[in-house]
Amino acid sequence: MAGKKRRRPVHLHVMVSEEEQALIRERMAQAGIRNMGAYMRRMALCGYVLQIDLAPVRELVSLQRRCSNNLNQVAIHANTYGGIYPEEISALQRDYSALWGPLSDLLKQLAALVEL
C-alpha cells in the first residue's frame, strides 16, 4: 500500500467539543451524509449542504405513470375495437389535470430554489 498515491494527500485536523461533534453528526444525518470527511469537505468548500425532499417528485412520477398507463389502455381499446367511450376521455382529462396542478406548483418551488 506504500506505493499507492492518495487522491487527497493533505491532512487537516480540527478540534471540536463533544456538543459540537454531536451537532455535526446530527446535521450529517439530516443531510443524508454518513462520511465525516465528505461532509466536512462539502461544508468547507461550498459553505452549505443542500438537502431536497423529493417526495413531491416521486408522487408526480407515480401520477404520470398512471396517466401513461391509462392512455395506453385507451389506445389499445381504440385500435382493437375502433372507438373510445366519452367516459374514458373524461377520465384521461381528469387524470392529466390532476397531474398538471401539482407539477406547476413543484416547478415554481424549484424555480424559487434556483433563485437562492
VENUR-V171603 format. One record per residue. N is the residue number from 1. PHI is phi in degrees with one decimal (none if undefined). NEAR is the number of other C-alpha atoms within 12 Angstrom. D_LAST is the distance of its C-alpha to the last C-alpha in Angstrom with 2 decimals. Layout:
N;PHI;NEAR;D_LAST
N;PHI;NEAR;D_LAST
This chain:
1;none;5;44.65
2;-66.5;5;45.35
3;-79.8;5;45.08
4;-79.8;8;41.58
5;-89.3;9;38.77
6;-80.1;10;35.59
7;-70.6;7;32.27
8;-125.1;11;30.96
9;-81.1;8;34.06
10;-90.1;8;32.62
11;-100.3;10;32.82
12;-113.2;11;30.59
13;-124.9;8;31.82
14;-128.6;12;29.92
15;-97.2;9;31.76
16;-136.1;12;30.25
17;-79.5;10;31.96
18;-64.2;10;32.70
19;-66.0;11;30.26
20;-64.4;13;27.45
21;-63.7;16;28.49
22;-63.2;14;28.48
23;-66.2;14;24.94
24;-62.3;23;23.81
25;-63.0;22;25.67
26;-64.0;17;24.18
27;-68.6;23;20.60
28;-61.5;26;21.81
29;-63.5;17;23.28
30;-61.9;17;20.17
31;-83.8;23;18.29
32;76.5;18;21.37
33;-109.5;22;22.39
34;-101.7;16;26.09
35;-94.8;16;26.67
36;-61.0;21;26.31
37;-62.4;20;26.29
38;-64.0;18;23.52
39;-64.5;26;21.36
40;-65.0;25;22.27
41;-62.0;19;21.63
42;-60.9;18;18.13
43;-68.4;19;17.34
44;-70.3;14;19.22
45;-85.1;12;17.81
46;-104.3;12;14.11
47;86.6;11;13.83
48;-161.1;15;12.47
49;-121.3;21;13.48
50;-96.4;19;11.38
51;-115.0;14;13.81
52;-113.3;14;13.60
53;-81.0;15;16.46
54;-94.7;13;18.11
55;-57.7;11;20.87
56;-62.7;20;19.93
57;-66.9;21;19.94
58;-60.7;15;23.30
59;-64.6;18;24.65
60;-66.8;25;23.83
61;-64.1;19;25.45
62;-63.4;18;28.44
63;-61.2;25;28.74
64;-64.4;23;28.58
65;-61.7;17;31.31
66;-63.8;21;33.46
67;-62.4;26;33.15
68;-63.6;19;34.06
69;-62.5;17;36.96
70;-63.3;23;38.23
71;-62.7;23;38.07
72;-60.0;16;40.00
73;-63.6;19;42.60
74;-66.4;25;43.09
75;-62.7;20;43.47
76;-61.8;15;46.04
77;-61.4;17;47.85
78;-65.1;17;47.94
79;-71.3;12;49.23
80;-79.5;11;51.77
81;-106.4;12;53.14
82;81.5;11;52.31
83;-159.5;15;50.44
84;-129.6;20;47.52
85;-77.3;15;47.87
86;-58.0;12;45.93
87;-64.2;12;44.68
88;-66.9;21;43.00
89;-65.4;21;41.16
90;-62.3;16;40.12
91;-64.1;19;38.87
92;-63.5;27;36.77
93;-63.4;18;35.32
94;-63.3;18;34.47
95;-61.1;25;32.84
96;-69.7;24;30.67
97;-68.9;17;29.66
98;-67.2;21;28.76
99;-79.4;26;26.55
100;-71.9;19;24.73
101;-60.4;16;23.62
102;-62.9;22;21.61
103;-64.4;23;20.40
104;-62.7;17;19.04
105;-61.7;17;17.27
106;-63.9;23;15.78
107;-63.7;17;14.60
108;-65.2;14;12.90
109;-64.9;19;11.10
110;-65.7;18;10.14
111;-62.5;12;9.02
112;-65.4;11;6.71
113;-65.6;13;5.31
114;-65.9;10;5.43
115;-68.7;8;3.82
116;-62.9;8;0.00
